[in-house]
């Protein structure tokens, strides 16, 4: 068993850290809002720290799951950042969805301190985190990944190293690009069914068993039909991720016309006041169009 620090106790990090503690690891948590860390310790045991550096002291592995590039830099760098508290040979694992640019920065910064780092963004949503069945796509040195993979097994269904540092983040971009198109397609299908006077649930029962079937269809169609969008991955976060994808596309020369269009549709949802709605709220946007 390992000494593990976990930085960030949001809807994903909170249960992930809990799985680590349940698996027998010794977990110290840090959260910007200390009340959340206190609640976690009361529920799971373990310990809490007041700074990332304090949490990282004596840790074999430091996991982070925060909001964006700036949040990640904040918990890693500086006098109170995790890197300042980590011992040489320790491994930093970043579960945040961030740009490949900040991943490259932290890879270099960690190496200069004698640390290793793995970019390991996650997919599976809140339910996947709570049930310990996340998909984890990783980039980094093989040795660091091999050491970290058994730790990540506490909350993953599949965990794979795709390539060198940054490959995990780029794979997560592929994930979000695919989801954007799938959700828009499902929303349009349900919208058309509604306008055509069809029973949406009956339609999905049939088409989900054929080539149109997808995770989004199986897990989101009923809540979409029920006008329930207060769960899952928020539109604000999806737009953050799609922004990363579109920036990377400009840098690599990739063409992402559908992704760019769906990003603007999500902007419409934000204007409707739905920034915290689930990403399946693209259906609600179509309903509002008439």
MOTAHU-V493322 format. One record per helix or strand of 3 or more residues. SS is the DSSP state (H for helix, E for strand). FROM is the first residue (numbers start at 1). TO is the last residue. Records with the same first field share a line. If there is no record, write none. Layout:
SS=FROM-TO  FROM-TO
//
This chain:
E=3-7  26-30  61-64  91-94  116-123  134-140  156-163
H=13-22  34-44  52-56  69-76  82-85  100-112  125-131  142-155  167-195  200-207  215-225  235-252  257-271  279-289
//
